[in-house]
Amino acid sequence: MSFEAFEDRSINYARKLIKTPSLSGEEKDLALLVKDLLIEIGVDDVFIDEIGNVVALIKGKSDVAVMFEGHLDHVPPGNLALWKVDPYSA
């Protein structure tokens, strides 16, 4: 894949993530989007656990384990009428 194609793909994924509201307790749609992205890029295993975490596994050749953790939720945007640009417009 060319750098330009990779860049376009990355920008498109970022836009999808930004356009998906995920207030605390309402992260399901974003979790499904992240899961689909991980499947598409070819991780070895991915699932959403019983409390909504997206868990992915990439197998390596050593016994070393590395864990990345992040949040899917965001703070409420407040009154959308006060925004000059829709915060979900990407």
N, C-alpha and C positions, 0 to 999 in steps of 0.2 A: 504494500500500500504506500502510495506517495505521501510525502509530508502534507501536501495540500489536502489530500483526501482525508488523512488523519485529522488535520486541523478542522475541516468542515464537519466531520463526524463528531468531534469533541464539542464543537460549538453547538451543533444540533442537540446533543445530549444535555448540555448545560441549559439550553433554552427549555427543553422538556422538563428538566428538574425545577427550574424557576417558575414555570407555568403551573406547576402542580402544588396547590395549597396543602400544607401539612401542619396544621396547628396541633398543639399537644393533645394527644388522645385521638387525633384524626389523621394519622400517618399512613393508613392502609394503602391509599392510591399511590403514594410515593414509594412505599415499600415494594409494591408490585412492579413499579417502573424500574426501581433499582435491581430487583431480582431479574427482570427480563433483560436488562443491560448486562448483568453479570453472566447470564446464560449465553447471550449473544457473543460476548467476548471470549467465552470458552473456559470458564472456571470448571474445576473438576466436579464440584457439587455446590448447590445453593438451595436454601430453603428459608422460609419464614417460620420462626419458632412460635410457641404458644402465646408469647406476649408481644409479638410483632417485630422482633428483631430480624433483620436480614443477615443470614449467616452464610458465608461462602468459604469454600475450601479449595486451595491450590496446592497440589501435592508437589513436594520438592524431592531432592535426593539426599537430604540429611535429616537428622533427628531434631533439628532446630525448629522451633515454632515461633512465628511472629503473628501478633494480633494487632489489627487496626480497629479502632472504635470511633464512632462518630454519632451524631444525632440526625434524625430525620425531621424533627419538628422545628418550628420557628416561632418567633414572637408574633402576636396578632398585629396586622398592619394598621389597626385603628380604623378611623372613618375613611373609607375609600374615596369619598367625595372631596377630601382635603388633599389628595395626591394630585400632582400635576401629570404624573404618568402612572398608569396602573402598575402596582408593584408585581403583579403576576404576568405582565405583558412580555417580558424578556426581550 
